[in-house]
Each structure stands twice: as C-alpha cells, then as structure tokens.
Amino acid sequence: MVSRDDRGGHRRRVDRVGLLLVAPAVVIVAAFTLYPLGYAVYTSTRISSPLLEGRFVGFENYRNVVTSSYFLDAAGTTAAFVAVTLPVLMALGVAVALLLTEPFFGNTLLRAAMLLPWAIPAAAAGVIWKWVFLDDAGALNASLYSLGVIDGYVPWLTTPTLARMAVVVVFIWTQLPLVSILLLAALRTIQPVLYDAAAVDGASVFRRFLHVTLPGIRPMLVIVGVYEGLVAIATFDLTFSLTGGGPGTSTTLLAYFVWSETFKQLNFGQGAALAVVIALVSLVGIFGLLRALPADALLGEER
C-alpha cells in the first residue's frame, strides 16, 4: 500500500518536472513582454532623446503628455473612433455570420475568400484604399463621376470629416472577416433543437434571435468586443499609410501620436510615457467592461 508521504513525494517530483518543462516558455515570454514593458516604464521616467542629456524626471513626462492639447485631441479622436467602429463592426459581424450559416452555392468558397482583407497587412490595406479615396485620381471619384452621381471630385482624404469616415470604413473592412468567422463559430455551437423548440412555441424570427441566438453567442461577443476595442485603440499603421494622421490632426489617433512624439520629435521619454498611459487606459477599459457584464456573460450559462 502506497503511503501518504510517498504520494506527496511523487506529486512534488511531478510538479518540479512540470516547472522545468514550462520554464523555457516562461523565460521567452518574459523576455519579449516583461522586459520591454519594464524598459518602457523606465524610459518614461527619464529625459531620453539623442538631442538632450538623459536624466531622471519622475512623472514629469506623464504630466507633460496628459496636459498636452495634442493628447486631449488625439484621445477624443480615438474615443470617437472606437465608439463608432465597435458597434458597427459587431452588428455587421453578426449579420454576416448569420448569412454564412445559410446554405447557398459558394458558401464554403466565400468563407475562405472573405478572410483575405483581414490577412492583408493594415499598412498595405491603407495604401490600397488610399488609391480608392484619392481626391483627383481615385477609383471612387472616377466611378461616381462616370455614373453621374457627382459633378466634381470629392476631397475624401483632405476633408476632416470625410477622412475620418475613410479610416472607419477601411478599419471595418480589415476587421470584419475575423469578427464574422469567430461569431460564425459561436453560432455553430448553438443546438438546433433550441430553435425548433422556440418555433413550436410560436416565437418569431426576431424573438428566436433575441432569446436563442444572442445568448448563445454572447460569450464570443464579449471576447470579440474586447479584442477589437484594443485593436482600435492601438491602430497606427492604417492611419499612417492612409491619411498620415491628417488633414491636420483629424485622424491622429493615440497610437499615431506615440509614433510622432517618439520618432518625429525624438522625445523617447514622453513617447514611452504616452504608451504606458494608453496601456493603463486599455486595461482600465477592459476591467471596467468585464465588471459591468453579468456574471454569466463569459460562461454563457445562468448561475
């Protein structure tokens, strides 16, 4: 008969072996996440620039960044960008996922092909759509003019409101395939018997969506919403290649402001401070969203 001490010793040996096996992965993750994070925090507390002598300044960089009018402008633009893109993206994602559940010719090919916009790097997508939205020789202006819809070319990328709209359109175009595929996977997990039971009870299509489909995909909606919110906050390459943050500062998002502060102004300390601020705001937003959700939102079941 195996004693309790023998079982305890065996368990400790197994635990040590497990720790040894995961140690290389932990070291790699720490090297590529914890070290850059620590170095960014360290840099954010210093004057760090090739033009100035480096020295410790504490929270001065944070104070300069947060009180800057450029920061407030970029923060407002980013908040508006997230507030517009996220609901539209989620609504379109649900609609496309529902469409893909229906049997029709070419359904499988469409599912594979629709991932192409998401697979294209955001910087390349920005360049592609820049040729579409060009003020004088863009494909959109040429098409609308040929059809007689417009009498003159529309300055899509040099009018602040239209430039913001262009960034929103391209962001949704790049992210919609992934959102749709993830929600489609969630839809496939819903048992058909639930729809049959709802139909027998006389539930309309809308009520079946409200009481069967929506609860079934709610966990995935939460995950996708948090992920796409973070992607929207961190969007840089798209605006860089499409509008360059302009006209003026109309499409300057926070991530673009980080790049400008760091590599155009060569102020690495304030750039790092701004990056830390964005990370903290993102974490607060995520935790706030998760705390505001019902306790069963991620589990998809009643407690």
C-alpha angles and dihedrals in degrees: 000000000000113000125226090247091055091050091048092050092049091050092051091050090050090049092051092049090050092050091050091051095051095039095089091052091047091051092050093048091048092049093052099037115021096041096050090045092050092046091049091052090047092049091047090064095054142065097251116175137121086233098054137046112261118245140151114268103166113210095349092106091052092049092049092048098046094046093047116113088221090058093050091048093048091045091053092047091049093048091051090046092053093043091054103037100043100058092040092048093049094046093048091044092056091046094050092045091052090049092051091054090064117090113244138141112283095017094133093046091049092053091054096041096048091066090068096087090052092047092054111092112254092238090055091046089053091053092048093051092043088067088051094051100038111138099230110017102022122134092235094054092044092051095046092046092049090051091050093242093125131031095208139017115282116229095229098166100034097053112080097221094044092045090054089049090051092053091049092049094049093045091052090046091055097043103037096081094057093045091049095048093049092048090046089056089051091049091053090060093061111102113242089220088072091060091046091052091048091049091050088052088055097251115164123232090262094050091048089054092046098046103028112021100039096049089045095056097034095102090052091045089057093049094045092045093053092045095048091045089057091046091051092050092049096044110134113131093057095055092039094058098034106042107355088232092298174168083065105318097319094119098028104129123189093261090053089050089055090055093046094048093047106039105021099038092030089222100140094171096057091040090055091046090052091049090052090049091052091049092050093047090050092051092048090049092050095048091044091052094047093048091049092054122089115267092251096046095105095037096049093220138094119256 
